[in-house]
Amino acid sequence: MTAVTAKWSNERTGWFWRTEGPTWILAVALYAAWAALVWFHASIPWWLMLPAAAYVAGLHFSLQHEAIHGWRSCPDWLRTLMVWPPIGLWLPYAIYRRSHTRHHRNGDLTYPGKDTETLYHTRADWEDYSPAWRGVLMVNQTMLGRLLIGPLLRLRKLITGDLGKFFKGDFSDTGIWLLHIIGVAGVLGFALGVAGMPWWQYLLFFFYFGMVLSWLRPFLEHRWGDKPFERVAAIESNWLFGLLFLWNNLHIVHHRFPTMPWYEIPGFYRAHRDEMLANNGGFVFSGYWPLVKKYLFAPVFTPVHPDA
């Protein structure tokens, strides 16, 4: 196993690159696509609307992720404003930002109670769960289960965790949720009230299937390994999914260099592939289709952490 010696620095020159022009173009194109899908919904057949709306919602989630780490040429307040509109409805950006920042403590990756995005559970907790709940969690470890019930389990976590704070007398996130409600009202006000889109279509296409598509990337981007970076995968997918996830499917690069702009990741990975894979112990897949074939009905791992 070799140590990573590859370095990255933003060496591109010129106004376009200094201002991270590709990210601005992406943001404008994304909101234009969302508005067009909503406005012309009645003219778009459902079989086209479903993947297009899900892709736009998933791409917006990826843009929020980019704003957490990158887009450093843009003031924090402006990039927050640019990604704050909750077109996917369900997750306040401020809560996502806080939670995901904790996830990037690489030494804590996969540890329950430390890594905010882990799917692992302590052995003591696992043994306390009912057989039915353990069964649900094992179904969630299959590709089909993750895509179908994964969004519902994530909403459950949001309700019992972040929203549950209200019922415990902790109102520290009240402002976040009030702003989020205002944002949701604005999004639905335009989609339902102005464009006349049926509410169930927005919930089905943008909200639910947007979450479903977003849940593909993290299906196996982390698993337990002895060393922190051995817990971070590289999924060598095509441009369709690469753009959707802003190349965070090459996740080892992102965890090594979290501020690297999304459009720099694929070139860097190609140039330093051997070293990246030496660092993560060869935790690599040639795309998402091999994961579908192998784990559509089979659990990817038993979610009992071996070291917790």
ABEGO torsion letter per residue (X at the ends): XBBBABBBBBABBEAAAAAGAAAAAAAAAAAAAAAAAAAAAAABBAAAAAAAAAAAAAAAAAAAAAAAABGAABBAAAAAAAAABBAAGABBAAAAAAAAAAAABAAABGBBGABAABABBBAAAAAABBAAAAAAAAAAABAAAAAAAAAAAAAAAAAABAAAAAAAGBAAAAAAAAAAAAAAAAAAAAAAAAAGBBAAAAAAAAAAAAAAAAAAAAAAABBBBABAAAABBBBBBBAAAAAAAGGAABAAAAAABAABBAAAAAAAAAAAAAAAAAAAGGBBBAEAAAAAAAAAABBABBABBAAX
